[in-house]
Amino acid sequence: MDCIFCKIASGDLPAFKVFEDERVLAFLDINPGTRGHTLIIPRFHSKDLFALTDADSAAIMAAAQKIAPVLIRETGADGLNLHQSNGEAAGQVIFHYHMHLLPRWHGDSLCSPWTPGTSDSNDLQQFAERISRCITD
């Protein structure tokens, strides 16, 4: 497999690791959006959220909860964004699931990923009902 994150997880490529366990690896992004920008990946390849196992999903979130407060403390950040993209249209560039932890400061230059739009209450209600009917456990 020619996946850069798989090569990092296997140790074939170097990384500035901040956390690892049997399921996940977290390392600093070499092209950071902000100081302390950290990526969390599953050790085993999953293309995106839709391919991610429940166990890896839980392990990634548990790692984020361990790492985030340390990033805030050690960078002096005012807040933190979690960011994750699925598919080319959503901006995914490396097709191995990864979550970004981005420390944030008031007035920093990092832009929000969208501009808030408007909505219609009736449309929101109908769409919420439609989606909730389709969700299964």
N, C-alpha and C positions, 0 to 999 in steps of 0.2 A: 504494500500500500504506500502511496506517495503522499501521505498526509503529514504536514509539518508538526501538528500537535501530537500525532501518534509517535513521531520520531522524538519529540521532546519527552513524552510520557515514558518511552522505552529507554531513554538515556542516550539515544543516538545523536541528539542535538542538545547543546547546552541551554540552560535557562537560569534566570535569577529566581530560584524557588523561595517561596515564603511559607508554604504549608504543603504537606502531602500525607496521605494515608493509603490504605489498600484500594480505595475507590476513586480518589480524586487527586489532582495536582493543581496547586495554585502558584503562579509566578508573575513577576512584573512584566508588563507589556513593554517591548522594546521601542514602540512608537506610541508613547503615552499621550492620552488626551489631557491628563493632569498628573502632577507629581503623585506617585504611589499607585497609579493605575494598575490594577491587578486583574489577571484572568484566572478563572477557575474552569478546569476541564475534567471530564471523566477520563480515567486511565484507558478505558476500552472505547474504541471508536463508536460514536453515535453521530450521525450526520447533523441532526438538529433536534429540537424539542420533541418532535413527533416520533423519533427513533430512540429517545432516551428511556432507559428503564426506570421504574419507580424507585428502585434502590439507589441508582446513580442520581436521580433527581433529588432525593432526600439527602444524600451525602453532599451534593453540591450546595444545597441551601444551608445545611449544617456548617459546612466550611465557610460560607459567606457570613454566617452569624458569628463565627469565631474570628474571622479576619477583619470584618468591618470595624468593630470598635478599636482594634489595634491600629488600623489605618487612620482613623479619626484622631486618636491620641498621638500617634507618632508624626503625623503630618500637620497637626493643628487645624485640620479642615473644619469647616462650619457645617458640613453635611456630606452625604454620599449618595450617588446614583448607582443602582443596579441596572445594567443594560444587557439585553440579549436579543439577537436577530435570527430569524428563520427564513431562509430562502434569499435568492439574489434580489428580488424586488424589495425585500425588507433591509437590504444592505449587508447581508451575510457575505463575507469574503472568503473565510476559511470554513470549509464544510465539515467541521468537527465541532459539535456543540461546545460553546464557551459562554461563560457569563463574565461581564465586565463589572468590576467594582471601581468606581471613579470618585475619589475624594473631591469635594467641591468647596469653594470659598465664595463668599458674597462678592459679586462683581467680577468673578473670573470670566475668561473669554469663551468657555465651552458653551455651545448653543444647545438648546432643547431640540429634541428630534422632531417636534411638530409644532405647528401653530394652532392653538385651540380654535375650533370652529363653533358652529351653532347647531342646535338640535331642536326637534319637535317632540313634545311630550308623548303624543299619541304614537308616533313612529318608534320612540324609545320603548314604550310599553309593549307594542306589538312585537318588536324585535326581541326584547327580553323574554317574552312568553315563548316565541318560536325557538330561540336558542335553548332555553331551559327544558323544553319538551324533548329536545334532541340529545341532551347530555345524559349518558348512562354511567353507572358506577363501574 
